[in-house]
Amino acid sequence: MRKQIAAANWKMNLTFQAGEKLLDDILKARIFLQEHQQVMFAVPFPYLLMTRSEVEEERNYYVAAQNCYHKKSGAFTGEVSAEMLHSLGVHYCVIGHSERREYFNETNSMLAEKINLCLEYLITPIFCCGEPLTIRESQTQNQFVETQLRESLFHLSAGELNKIIIAYEPIWAIGTGKTASTGQAQEMHAYIRSVLTGQYGKNIANEISILYGGSVKANNAKELFSCPDVDGGLVGGASLVAADFIQIIKALK
């Protein structure tokens, strides 16, 4: 079975102390993860070491960065490189979240550079793709998402692509209270997998975990995760509430 993943994205939330308590409360639930199940915490940069310390003795729990810079090193004050993350023992990094694309003007070509650097430093990218409301309303979401995949990932070899996690984010369903229907989520996930199949073949495409990232909550996670091509979730607001995220972890296939 493909890896089934519950990935928490804290975004720019929580104090250090509140984050530490949240992790403690989640880990105290002592959820037994099967070999194909993983939990990740994508936390702000100042909390990476604390989170790594909290989860490093736990089976199948990991820390992730929320971003890295698209250059290897240099005079880029305030930025964090993939090499720095690697030196901290961080093995996962969210790349191309819709908020990074929208607020910080990250382009598909820039994200391709980030992907390359993550792979160079043995970091698994969690690559985000997805359409805004205007694209969904014009019914061109398939072409839009396919372009994101092609321009940021399709320079990779099959072996390299096999190290990527993809997260589909319908941007119109992030933080709006709207959620794509189970059918809409499965439809896009299946389409993404078909695009991967066309480029890399069915065997590779069937090994890639594709997470859903549009307002996953405790009360809809099980239904969403039951879709054949949905391999877990990239979770925002609900990951900040221990009881909710615990239920989301338990909803994994």
TORKOL-890490 format. One record per residue (C-alpha): y, z, x negated; residue number from 1; residue in one letter. Coordinates in steps of 0.25 Angstrom, whole numbers, plus 5000, padded with zeros to 4 digits. Example, Ala and Ser with C-alpha at 12.3 -4.5 7.8 and 13.67 -1.06 7.14 Angstrom:
<atoms>
<atom <4982 5031 4951> 1 "a">
<atom <4996 5029 4945> 2 "s">
</atoms>
This chain:
<atoms>
<atom <5000 5000 5000> 1 "m">
<atom <5014 4997 4996> 2 "r">
<atom <5022 5010 4991> 3 "k">
<atom <5028 5016 5004> 4 "q">
<atom <5041 5023 5000> 5 "i">
<atom <5051 5032 5006> 6 "a">
<atom <5064 5031 4998> 7 "a">
<atom <5076 5040 5000> 8 "a">
<atom <5090 5035 4997> 9 "n">
<atom <5099 5046 4997> 10 "w">
<atom <5111 5037 4994> 11 "k">
<atom <5124 5045 4990> 12 "m">
<atom <5120 5058 4998> 13 "n">
<atom <5116 5072 4995> 14 "l">
<atom <5121 5082 4984> 15 "t">
<atom <5111 5085 4973> 16 "f">
<atom <5107 5098 4979> 17 "q">
<atom <5105 5092 4993> 18 "a">
<atom <5097 5081 4986> 19 "g">
<atom <5088 5091 4979> 20 "e">
<atom <5085 5098 4992> 21 "k">
<atom <5082 5085 5000> 22 "l">
<atom <5072 5082 4989> 23 "l">
<atom <5066 5096 4989> 24 "d">
<atom <5065 5095 5005> 25 "d">
<atom <5058 5082 5005> 26 "i">
<atom <5048 5085 4993> 27 "l">
<atom <5045 5098 5000> 28 "k">
<atom <5038 5091 5011> 29 "a">
<atom <5027 5087 5001> 30 "r">
<atom <5024 5074 5007> 31 "i">
<atom <5012 5068 5001> 32 "f">
<atom <5014 5053 4997> 33 "l">
<atom <5003 5044 4996> 34 "q">
<atom <5002 5035 4984> 35 "e">
<atom <5009 5023 4990> 36 "h">
<atom <5021 5032 4995> 37 "q">
<atom <5033 5035 4988> 38 "q">
<atom <5046 5043 4990> 39 "v">
<atom <5059 5040 4983> 40 "m">
<atom <5072 5047 4983> 41 "f">
<atom <5084 5037 4979> 42 "a">
<atom <5095 5048 4975> 43 "v">
<atom <5109 5047 4969> 44 "p">
<atom <5109 5046 4954> 45 "f">
<atom <5113 5061 4952> 46 "p">
<atom <5100 5065 4959> 47 "y">
<atom <5090 5056 4952> 48 "l">
<atom <5085 5067 4942> 49 "l">
<atom <5084 5078 4952> 50 "m">
<atom <5076 5069 4962> 51 "t">
<atom <5067 5064 4951> 52 "r">
<atom <5064 5079 4947> 53 "s">
<atom <5061 5082 4962> 54 "e">
<atom <5051 5071 4964> 55 "v">
<atom <5045 5068 4950> 56 "e">
<atom <5033 5078 4953> 57 "e">
<atom <5031 5072 4967> 58 "e">
<atom <5021 5061 4970> 59 "r">
<atom <5027 5048 4974> 60 "n">
<atom <5042 5053 4975> 61 "y">
<atom <5052 5046 4967> 62 "y">
<atom <5067 5046 4963> 63 "v">
<atom <5075 5033 4965> 64 "a">
<atom <5090 5029 4961> 65 "a">
<atom <5099 5023 4971> 66 "q">
<atom <5104 5012 4962> 67 "n">
<atom <5106 5008 4948> 68 "c">
<atom <5116 4999 4941> 69 "y">
<atom <5113 4984 4938> 70 "h">
<atom <5116 4984 4923> 71 "k">
<atom <5107 4991 4913> 72 "k">
<atom <5118 4999 4906> 73 "s">
<atom <5133 4999 4902> 74 "g">
<atom <5147 5003 4906> 75 "a">
<atom <5144 5005 4921> 76 "f">
<atom <5150 5019 4923> 77 "t">
<atom <5143 5026 4935> 78 "g">
<atom <5131 5017 4936> 79 "e">
<atom <5116 5020 4933> 80 "v">
<atom <5107 5011 4927> 81 "s">
<atom <5092 5008 4929> 82 "a">
<atom <5089 5013 4915> 83 "e">
<atom <5096 5027 4918> 84 "m">
<atom <5087 5028 4930> 85 "l">
<atom <5075 5025 4922> 86 "h">
<atom <5079 5035 4912> 87 "s">
<atom <5079 5046 4923> 88 "l">
<atom <5065 5042 4928> 89 "g">
<atom <5070 5035 4941> 90 "v">
<atom <5060 5025 4945> 91 "h">
<atom <5066 5019 4958> 92 "y">
<atom <5080 5014 4961> 93 "c">
<atom <5086 5008 4974> 94 "v">
<atom <5092 4995 4971> 95 "i">
<atom <5102 4987 4981> 96 "g">
<atom <5103 4997 4992> 97 "h">
<atom <5112 4991 5003> 98 "s">
<atom <5123 5001 5000> 99 "e">
<atom <5123 4997 4985> 100 "r">
<atom <5124 4982 4990> 101 "r">
<atom <5135 4985 5000> 102 "e">
<atom <5144 4995 4993> 103 "y">
<atom <5142 4992 4978> 104 "f">
<atom <5141 4976 4980> 105 "n">
<atom <5127 4976 4974> 106 "e">
<atom <5122 4961 4974> 107 "t">
<atom <5108 4956 4974> 108 "n">
<atom <5109 4951 4959> 109 "s">
<atom <5114 4965 4955> 110 "m">
<atom <5102 4971 4962> 111 "l">
<atom <5093 4962 4954> 112 "a">
<atom <5099 4967 4941> 113 "e">
<atom <5096 4982 4946> 114 "k">
<atom <5082 4978 4950> 115 "i">
<atom <5079 4972 4936> 116 "n">
<atom <5085 4985 4929> 117 "l">
<atom <5077 4994 4938> 118 "c">
<atom <5064 4987 4934> 119 "l">
<atom <5068 4987 4920> 120 "e">
<atom <5069 5002 4920> 121 "y">
<atom <5056 5004 4928> 122 "l">
<atom <5064 5008 4941> 123 "i">
<atom <5058 5003 4954> 124 "t">
<atom <5070 4997 4962> 125 "p">
<atom <5071 4999 4977> 126 "i">
<atom <5077 4986 4981> 127 "f">
<atom <5086 4987 4994> 128 "c">
<atom <5088 4974 5002> 129 "c">
<atom <5093 4973 5017> 130 "g">
<atom <5103 4966 5026> 131 "e">
<atom <5116 4971 5032> 132 "p">
<atom <5118 4970 5047> 133 "l">
<atom <5125 4957 5047> 134 "t">
<atom <5113 4950 5040> 135 "i">
<atom <5104 4956 5050> 136 "r">
<atom <5112 4952 5062> 137 "e">
<atom <5112 4938 5056> 138 "s">
<atom <5097 4938 5055> 139 "q">
<atom <5098 4934 5040> 140 "t">
<atom <5092 4947 5035> 141 "q">
<atom <5079 4941 5029> 142 "n">
<atom <5087 4931 5021> 143 "q">
<atom <5097 4942 5016> 144 "f">
<atom <5086 4951 5012> 145 "v">
<atom <5078 4940 5005> 146 "e">
<atom <5091 4937 4997> 147 "t">
<atom <5092 4951 4992> 148 "q">
<atom <5077 4951 4988> 149 "l">
<atom <5078 4937 4981> 150 "r">
<atom <5091 4940 4973> 151 "e">
<atom <5087 4954 4969> 152 "s">
<atom <5072 4954 4967> 153 "l">
<atom <5066 4940 4966> 154 "f">
<atom <5069 4939 4951> 155 "h">
<atom <5059 4949 4949> 156 "l">
<atom <5044 4946 4945> 157 "s">
<atom <5033 4950 4955> 158 "a">
<atom <5030 4962 4946> 159 "g">
<atom <5044 4967 4946> 160 "e">
<atom <5046 4965 4961> 161 "l">
<atom <5034 4973 4963> 162 "n">
<atom <5042 4985 4957> 163 "k">
<atom <5052 4984 4968> 164 "i">
<atom <5054 4992 4981> 165 "i">
<atom <5062 4985 4992> 166 "i">
<atom <5070 4992 5002> 167 "a">
<atom <5075 4984 5014> 168 "y">
<atom <5088 4990 5020> 169 "e">
<atom <5093 4984 5033> 170 "p">
<atom <5107 4988 5029> 171 "i">
<atom <5111 4988 5044> 172 "w">
<atom <5101 5000 5046> 173 "a">
<atom <5106 5009 5034> 174 "i">
<atom <5114 5021 5038> 175 "g">
<atom <5117 5015 5052> 176 "t">
<atom <5106 5022 5060> 177 "g">
<atom <5100 5008 5063> 178 "k">
<atom <5086 5005 5058> 179 "t">
<atom <5079 4992 5058> 180 "a">
<atom <5068 4991 5068> 181 "s">
<atom <5054 4993 5062> 182 "t">
<atom <5052 4978 5065> 183 "g">
<atom <5065 4974 5057> 184 "q">
<atom <5061 4983 5045> 185 "a">
<atom <5047 4977 5045> 186 "q">
<atom <5052 4963 5047> 187 "e">
<atom <5062 4963 5035> 188 "m">
<atom <5052 4971 5026> 189 "h">
<atom <5041 4960 5029> 190 "a">
<atom <5052 4949 5026> 191 "y">
<atom <5055 4956 5013> 192 "i">
<atom <5040 4956 5009> 193 "r">
<atom <5039 4941 5013> 194 "s">
<atom <5050 4938 5004> 195 "v">
<atom <5044 4945 4992> 196 "l">
<atom <5031 4938 4996> 197 "t">
<atom <5037 4925 4995> 198 "g">
<atom <5043 4928 4981> 199 "q">
<atom <5032 4937 4975> 200 "y">
<atom <5019 4935 4983> 201 "g">
<atom <5013 4944 4994> 202 "k">
<atom <5006 4954 4984> 203 "n">
<atom <5019 4958 4978> 204 "i">
<atom <5027 4958 4991> 205 "a">
<atom <5016 4967 4997> 206 "n">
<atom <5018 4977 4986> 207 "e">
<atom <5033 4979 4987> 208 "i">
<atom <5038 4991 4995> 209 "s">
<atom <5049 4988 5005> 210 "i">
<atom <5056 5000 5010> 211 "l">
<atom <5065 5000 5023> 212 "y">
<atom <5079 5006 5021> 213 "g">
<atom <5086 5006 5034> 214 "g">
<atom <5088 5020 5040> 215 "s">
<atom <5074 5025 5038> 216 "v">
<atom <5073 5038 5046> 217 "k">
<atom <5062 5049 5048> 218 "a">
<atom <5060 5043 5062> 219 "n">
<atom <5058 5029 5059> 220 "n">
<atom <5052 5029 5045> 221 "a">
<atom <5038 5029 5050> 222 "k">
<atom <5040 5017 5059> 223 "e">
<atom <5047 5009 5048> 224 "l">
<atom <5037 5012 5037> 225 "f">
<atom <5026 5008 5046> 226 "s">
<atom <5030 4993 5045> 227 "c">
<atom <5021 4986 5036> 228 "p">
<atom <5032 4981 5026> 229 "d">
<atom <5040 4994 5026> 230 "v">
<atom <5036 5002 5014> 231 "d">
<atom <5045 5014 5017> 232 "g">
<atom <5060 5017 5017> 233 "g">
<atom <5072 5018 5009> 234 "l">
<atom <5079 5030 5016> 235 "v">
<atom <5093 5034 5017> 236 "g">
<atom <5099 5045 5026> 237 "g">
<atom <5085 5050 5031> 238 "a">
<atom <5081 5053 5016> 239 "s">
<atom <5092 5063 5015> 240 "l">
<atom <5085 5072 5026> 241 "v">
<atom <5072 5078 5020> 242 "a">
<atom <5065 5079 5034> 243 "a">
<atom <5068 5064 5037> 244 "d">
<atom <5064 5059 5023> 245 "f">
<atom <5051 5067 5023> 246 "i">
<atom <5047 5060 5037> 247 "q">
<atom <5051 5046 5031> 248 "i">
<atom <5042 5049 5019> 249 "i">
<atom <5031 5053 5028> 250 "k">
<atom <5033 5040 5036> 251 "a">
<atom <5028 5031 5024> 252 "l">
<atom <5016 5023 5026> 253 "k">
</atoms>
